[in-house]
């Protein structure tokens, strides 16, 4: 599952709430899709694509919460 969103410390809580909503929805409404995501490599189960670069410092509480969430944070690749 992929979320494209700005990646700032102030947005971490919002994206983690979206992740929890998605996990709850998958558990309640989409068993087969949830099972597919569980079989995927851990690094690609849930991905946050930073729409305009990553601007989250490495050590504040937001970075720690993000690391513990299982959500991978990737930078958006520039279009050719």
Order of alpha helices (4+ residues) and beta strands (2+ residues): beta-alpha-alpha-beta-alpha-beta
